[in-house]
């Protein structure tokens, strides 16, 4: 049994995927823009992930743009039969590396074509519609862009549809329009606004994929987290990932890295066991408003 199998599996795109996956965002250049300094090292990370048993990779053609998808194709095609590649659409990159909303039917069709071409796939496994009404989840109807994505699905270009950067209200709206297989939002030990949503999705058999599981731009820093990690002989980041695995069985992790050594450290999280007392201590990190 590989280390990753210890974390168990959860269905995504009609296939069981390991709950510890890999996010490709960090394979692009600084600020997720342009190529990496060492493309060979980036491809080595991807091959190491597959060798270790990872069968869920998260990416997007707006990483780079185009860079991470091209690296994935170069490193891994022809793809393993059990590999699920999840991508996302709904944004484009400006010349200044800015992130710009791109929600029109034409924009979304172009994004699907770009992802297919650069990944070397006729059909995309899972496409997350990323909603960019604001920096974080912001209320507003998602019917128009989701309907446009569903049209692409009806044409056989997309197998499954997910949502990203959405509110609980938007998830409910989306589920009335389509079979949603996953939701991808920011969530970690310190940012737990989606606690109720995670439980609701778990009851419905829908995967929840947290981005910035380690804090994002501002990495998680907590004396409590450090103390638990020291007691367990692990790094704080490993404990933060282990907490997410223990939090709910429908959580799928996609920690990213451009380092083979760091990848192995992330995957070793599968061997880390947290007791009920550990979980209670770690739960105290959440801000009171998020935990209530």
BELTADA-V928317 format. One line per field, one symbol per residue. ss: DSSP state (h for helix, s for strand, l for the rest). psi: psi as a letter, one per 30 degrees, with the letter a starting at -180 (. if undefined). burial: + if it has 24 or more other ideal C-beta (glycine too) atoms within 12 Angstrom, else -. A space follows every 50 residues. Layout:
ss: ???
psi: ???
burial: ???
This chain:
ss: llhhhhhlssssllsssslslsslhhhllhhhslllllhhhhhhhhhhhh hllllssslllllsllhhhhhhhhhhlllllllsssssslssslllllss slllhhhhhhhhhhhhhhhllllsssssssllllllllllllhhhhhhhh hhhhlllssssssslllhhhhhhhhhhllssssssslsllslllhhhhhh hhhhllssssslllllllllllhhhhhhhhhhlllhhhhhhhhhhhhlll slsllslllhhhhhhhhhhhhllllhhhhhhhhllllhhhhl
psi: kleffffalkkkhgkklkfjakkgeffaakghkalleieeeeeeeeeeee efgkgjkkakfgjdlfeeeeeeeeefkkkkfgkkjklllgllklfggljk kifleeeeeeeeeeeeeffhkekkekjkjkkhfaeakklkkgeeeeeeee eeefggfkelklkkhlleeeeeeefffljkflkjlkkaefjhfgeeeeee eeffgkkkjklhfgfbejkkjkeeeeeeeeefhlleeeeeeeeeefekfg kkkhkllgkeeeeeeefffffkkkleeeeeeeffekkeeef.
burial: ---+--+-++-++-+-+++++++++++++--+--++--+-++++++++++ -+++++++++++++++++++++++++------+++++++++++-----+- +++---++++++++++-++-+--+++++++++----+----+--++++++ -++---++++++++++++-++-+++-++-++++++++++++++++-++-- +----+++++++++++---+-+-++--++--+-+++++++++++++++-+ ++++++++-+-+++++++++++-+---++-+++-++------
